[in-house]
Amino acid sequence: MEEALKLYGAPIYVRKQIVHNKHVVATLEAQGAIFVEENEEVPEGATVIFSAHGVAPEVYEQARERNLKAIDATCPLVTKVHHEARRYAAQDYDILLIGHEGHEEVIGTAGEAPAHVQLVDGPDEADKIQVRDPEKVVWLSQTTLSVDETMETVARLKERLPLLQSPPSDDICYATQNRQQVVKQIAAECDVMIVVGSTNSSNSLRLRDVALDAGARASYLVDYATEIADEWLEGATTVGLTSGASVPDELVTQVLDHLAARGFGQVDEIMTVQEKITFSLPQELKRDMKAAAR
């Protein structure tokens, strides 16, 4: 996004929040990004960026009709789920999409094959599902869910649909999984768990819930260190700290400094895996940057 602003200049329009993080959005707004809900709010011929959560094919068509220069910033992990939805729909499968109703990622994925996709919003929704052929059913999932909640939903679905197929690879975001795994490992030792993330971030909310389910005595979600109430820390000896997948490192560092100033200066870093995956810039942006450098 910052590269796009440097290359094209402000303003650049962004359909929905580029990521679900208040600080990131505010920082980009200050640099000239304008966040909108739909393409109709973007002036004809302007540049629009589609968020990391992905969009349905009709959104691309709307952009073409308005002569918008569209840059696709969809997370590659979300793109993979979109590909799976199209492939299974082409094979005439019923697709059970596990996710939260109204979430941008769910809307985008379902839009790839609306006639084939049914949303399953949690385990209790599993009993309501109706399919055409129990032998041709597959489940996909929103990438930012709790792994445990997703598998609980899958188990409930398989009680009614024992031939339910699984996607060829795990759809839950690796960063989301890694954080949940660490939280489950340390939560029982923590008097308080602090999760740095925004309230509209699905994966951040899940981290707070996972901490409580795994034994943390209390768990709080904050955007900034200044939101941490001193009474949360009263009587605590161990404070756990994690962050949502799209949270800038600087916000986590600020929380560490805040905690150190209140007597929690010893930091033990827990890491289950080394994250080495990197994502490249959108193809449209790379192409234009290369052309500008000539």
C-alpha positions as CSV (number, residue, x, y, z in Angstrom):
1,M,0.0,0.0,0.0
2,E,2.8,2.4,0.9
3,E,4.6,1.5,-2.3
4,A,1.4,2.2,-4.3
5,L,1.1,5.7,-2.7
6,K,4.7,6.4,-3.6
7,L,4.2,5.3,-7.2
8,Y,0.8,6.6,-8.1
9,G,0.5,9.5,-5.6
10,A,-2.4,10.4,-3.3
11,P,-5.3,9.8,-3.3
12,I,-5.5,6.1,-3.7
13,Y,-8.8,4.4,-2.9
14,V,-9.1,1.2,-0.9
15,R,-12.2,-0.9,-1.0
16,K,-12.8,-2.0,2.6
17,Q,-10.0,-1.9,5.2
18,I,-6.8,-3.2,3.6
19,V,-6.3,-5.3,6.8
20,H,-8.4,-5.3,10.0
21,N,-6.1,-3.1,12.1
22,K,-7.0,0.4,13.3
23,H,-3.4,1.6,13.4
24,V,-2.5,0.5,9.9
25,V,-5.7,2.1,8.5
26,A,-5.1,5.4,10.3
27,T,-1.4,5.5,9.2
28,L,-2.4,4.9,5.5
29,E,-5.2,7.5,5.7
30,A,-2.6,10.0,6.9
31,Q,-0.5,9.2,3.8
32,G,-3.4,9.8,1.4
33,A,-5.4,6.5,1.3
34,I,-9.2,6.9,1.1
35,F,-11.1,3.9,2.4
36,V,-14.5,3.2,0.9
37,E,-17.1,0.5,1.2
38,E,-17.9,-0.1,-2.5
39,N,-16.5,0.7,-6.0
40,E,-19.3,3.2,-6.6
41,E,-17.6,5.6,-4.1
42,V,-14.4,5.6,-6.3
43,P,-14.2,8.3,-9.0
44,E,-14.2,6.8,-12.5
45,G,-10.7,6.2,-13.8
46,A,-9.1,6.3,-10.3
47,T,-6.9,3.7,-8.7
48,V,-8.5,1.3,-6.2
49,I,-6.9,-1.4,-4.1
50,F,-8.9,-4.5,-3.1
51,S,-8.2,-5.6,0.5
52,A,-6.3,-8.6,1.7
53,H,-9.6,-10.3,2.5
54,G,-10.4,-10.8,-1.1
55,V,-13.4,-9.9,-3.3
56,A,-16.0,-11.7,-5.4
57,P,-15.6,-11.8,-9.2
58,E,-18.5,-9.3,-9.5
59,V,-16.4,-6.7,-7.8
60,Y,-13.7,-6.9,-10.5
61,E,-16.4,-6.5,-13.1
62,Q,-17.8,-3.4,-11.4
63,A,-14.3,-2.0,-11.4
64,R,-13.9,-2.6,-15.1
65,E,-17.3,-1.0,-15.8
66,R,-16.1,2.2,-14.0
67,N,-12.7,2.1,-15.7
68,L,-11.0,1.8,-12.4
69,K,-7.3,0.8,-12.2
70,A,-7.7,-2.2,-9.8
71,I,-4.8,-3.5,-7.7
72,D,-5.5,-6.9,-6.1
73,A,-3.9,-7.0,-2.6
74,T,-5.7,-10.3,-1.7
75,C,-3.7,-12.4,0.7
76,P,-2.3,-15.4,-1.3
77,L,-3.8,-17.8,1.4
78,V,-7.2,-16.3,0.7
79,T,-6.6,-16.6,-3.1
80,K,-5.9,-20.3,-2.6
81,V,-9.3,-20.8,-1.0
82,H,-10.9,-18.9,-3.9
83,H,-9.2,-21.3,-6.3
84,E,-10.5,-24.3,-4.3
85,A,-14.0,-22.9,-4.4
86,R,-14.0,-22.5,-8.2
87,R,-12.5,-25.9,-8.7
88,Y,-15.0,-27.8,-6.5
89,A,-17.9,-25.8,-8.0
90,A,-16.7,-26.8,-11.5
91,Q,-16.9,-30.4,-10.4
92,D,-20.5,-29.8,-9.1
93,Y,-19.7,-30.2,-5.4
94,D,-21.7,-28.7,-2.6
95,I,-19.2,-26.5,-0.7
96,L,-19.6,-25.9,3.0
97,L,-17.8,-22.7,3.9
98,I,-17.0,-22.5,7.6
99,G,-16.8,-18.9,8.6
100,H,-18.5,-15.9,10.1
101,E,-21.5,-14.4,8.4
102,G,-20.8,-11.0,7.0
103,H,-17.0,-11.2,7.1
104,E,-15.4,-9.8,4.0
105,E,-13.4,-12.9,3.3
106,V,-16.5,-15.1,3.5
107,I,-18.4,-12.8,1.2
108,G,-15.6,-12.9,-1.4
109,T,-15.1,-16.7,-1.3
110,A,-18.8,-17.4,-1.5
111,G,-19.0,-15.0,-4.4
112,E,-16.8,-17.3,-6.4
113,A,-19.5,-20.0,-6.6
114,P,-22.7,-18.7,-5.0
115,A,-24.9,-21.5,-6.3
116,H,-22.6,-24.1,-4.7
117,V,-21.6,-22.5,-1.4
118,Q,-23.4,-22.8,2.0
119,L,-22.1,-20.9,5.0
120,V,-21.6,-22.8,8.2
121,D,-21.2,-20.3,11.0
122,G,-20.1,-22.5,13.9
123,P,-20.8,-26.0,15.1
124,D,-24.4,-25.4,15.9
125,E,-25.1,-24.5,12.2
126,A,-24.0,-27.9,11.1
127,D,-27.3,-29.5,11.8
128,K,-29.1,-27.2,9.4
129,I,-27.1,-28.0,6.3
130,Q,-28.9,-29.7,3.3
131,V,-26.9,-31.0,0.4
132,R,-27.8,-32.5,-3.0
133,D,-25.5,-35.5,-2.9
134,P,-23.8,-36.6,0.4
135,E,-21.0,-38.1,-1.7
136,K,-20.0,-34.9,-3.3
137,V,-19.5,-32.4,-0.4
138,V,-16.4,-30.6,0.6
139,W,-15.6,-28.1,3.4
140,L,-13.5,-25.0,3.1
141,S,-12.9,-22.3,5.7
142,Q,-12.2,-18.7,6.4
143,T,-8.5,-18.4,6.9
144,T,-8.6,-16.5,10.2
145,L,-10.7,-18.8,12.4
146,S,-9.8,-20.7,15.5
147,V,-8.3,-24.0,14.4
148,D,-10.2,-25.8,17.3
149,E,-13.5,-24.2,16.4
150,T,-13.1,-25.1,12.8
151,M,-12.4,-28.7,13.5
152,E,-15.2,-28.9,16.0
153,T,-17.5,-27.7,13.2
154,V,-16.0,-30.2,10.8
155,A,-16.6,-33.0,13.3
156,R,-20.3,-32.0,13.7
157,L,-20.7,-31.9,9.9
158,K,-19.2,-35.4,9.5
159,E,-21.8,-36.8,12.0
160,R,-24.4,-36.1,9.3
161,L,-22.1,-36.3,6.3
162,P,-19.6,-39.0,6.9
163,L,-18.2,-38.7,3.3
164,L,-17.5,-35.0,3.7
165,Q,-14.2,-34.3,1.9
166,S,-11.5,-32.0,3.3
167,P,-9.6,-29.4,1.2
168,P,-6.3,-30.6,-0.2
169,S,-4.3,-28.4,2.2
170,D,-4.9,-26.5,5.4
171,D,-6.9,-23.2,4.8
172,I,-6.2,-21.6,8.2
173,C,-3.6,-18.9,7.9
174,Y,-0.2,-20.1,9.1
175,A,0.4,-17.0,11.2
176,T,-3.0,-17.4,12.8
177,Q,-2.3,-21.1,13.6
178,N,1.2,-20.4,15.0
179,R,-0.1,-17.7,17.3
180,Q,-3.0,-19.9,18.5
181,Q,-0.6,-22.7,19.2
182,V,1.7,-20.6,21.3
183,V,-1.2,-19.1,23.2
184,K,-2.5,-22.5,24.1
185,Q,0.9,-23.5,25.2
186,I,1.4,-20.6,27.7
187,A,-2.1,-19.5,28.6
188,A,-2.4,-21.7,31.7
189,E,0.7,-20.0,33.2
190,C,-0.6,-16.5,32.6
191,D,-2.5,-14.4,35.1
192,V,-3.3,-12.0,32.2
193,M,-3.1,-12.4,28.5
194,I,-2.8,-9.3,26.4
195,V,-3.7,-9.6,22.7
196,V,-2.6,-6.6,20.5
197,G,-5.2,-6.3,17.8
198,S,-8.4,-4.6,16.7
199,T,-11.9,-5.6,17.6
200,N,-12.9,-6.1,13.9
201,S,-10.0,-8.5,13.4
202,S,-11.4,-12.1,13.5
203,N,-8.0,-13.7,14.2
204,S,-7.3,-11.3,17.1
205,L,-10.6,-12.0,18.7
206,R,-10.0,-15.7,18.4
207,L,-6.6,-15.3,20.1
208,R,-8.4,-13.7,23.1
209,D,-10.9,-16.5,23.2
210,V,-8.2,-19.2,22.8
211,A,-6.3,-17.8,25.7
212,L,-9.3,-18.0,28.0
213,D,-10.2,-21.5,26.8
214,A,-6.6,-22.6,27.4
215,G,-6.6,-21.5,31.0
216,A,-5.6,-17.8,31.2
217,R,-7.2,-16.1,34.2
218,A,-8.1,-13.1,32.1
219,S,-7.5,-12.0,28.5
220,Y,-7.8,-8.5,26.9
221,L,-7.7,-7.1,23.4
222,V,-6.1,-3.7,22.9
223,D,-5.0,-1.7,19.9
224,Y,-2.4,0.4,21.8
225,A,-0.4,0.1,25.0
226,T,-2.2,3.1,26.5
227,E,-5.5,1.0,26.6
228,I,-4.0,-1.4,29.1
229,A,-5.7,-0.6,32.5
230,D,-3.4,-0.8,35.5
231,E,-6.0,-2.8,37.4
232,W,-5.7,-5.6,34.9
233,L,-2.2,-6.1,36.1
234,E,-2.8,-5.9,39.9
235,G,-1.7,-9.1,41.6
236,A,-0.4,-10.6,38.4
237,T,3.0,-12.3,38.3
238,T,3.0,-13.5,34.7
239,V,1.6,-11.6,31.7
240,G,1.3,-13.2,28.3
241,L,1.5,-11.2,25.1
242,T,0.6,-12.0,21.6
243,S,-0.8,-10.1,18.5
244,G,-3.0,-10.5,15.6
245,A,-1.6,-11.5,12.2
246,S,-1.7,-8.0,10.7
247,V,-0.4,-6.0,13.7
248,P,2.8,-3.9,13.2
249,D,5.7,-4.9,15.4
250,E,6.0,-1.4,16.7
251,L,2.7,-1.8,18.6
252,V,3.9,-4.9,20.3
253,T,7.1,-3.2,21.2
254,Q,5.2,-0.4,22.8
255,V,3.2,-2.9,24.9
256,L,6.4,-4.5,26.0
257,D,7.8,-1.1,27.1
258,H,4.5,-0.3,28.9
259,L,4.6,-3.6,30.8
260,A,8.3,-3.2,31.6
261,A,7.6,0.2,33.2
262,R,5.1,-1.6,35.5
263,G,7.5,-4.3,36.7
264,F,7.2,-6.9,33.9
265,G,10.7,-6.4,32.5
266,Q,11.7,-10.0,32.1
267,V,10.6,-11.3,28.6
268,D,10.7,-14.9,27.6
269,E,10.0,-15.3,23.9
270,I,8.1,-18.5,23.0
271,M,8.2,-19.6,19.3
272,T,6.9,-22.9,18.1
273,V,8.0,-22.5,14.4
274,Q,10.1,-20.0,12.5
275,E,7.9,-18.1,10.1
276,K,9.9,-17.7,6.9
277,I,7.1,-17.2,4.4
278,T,7.1,-13.9,2.5
279,F,4.5,-12.5,0.1
280,S,5.3,-10.5,-3.0
281,L,3.7,-7.3,-4.1
282,P,0.5,-7.4,-6.2
283,Q,1.3,-8.2,-9.8
284,E,-0.2,-5.0,-11.1
285,L,2.0,-2.9,-8.7
286,K,5.2,-4.8,-9.6
287,R,4.5,-4.3,-13.3
288,D,4.0,-0.6,-12.9
289,M,7.1,-0.2,-10.6
290,K,9.2,-2.0,-13.2
291,A,7.9,0.3,-15.9
292,A,8.5,3.4,-13.9
293,A,12.1,2.3,-13.2
294,R,13.0,2.2,-16.9
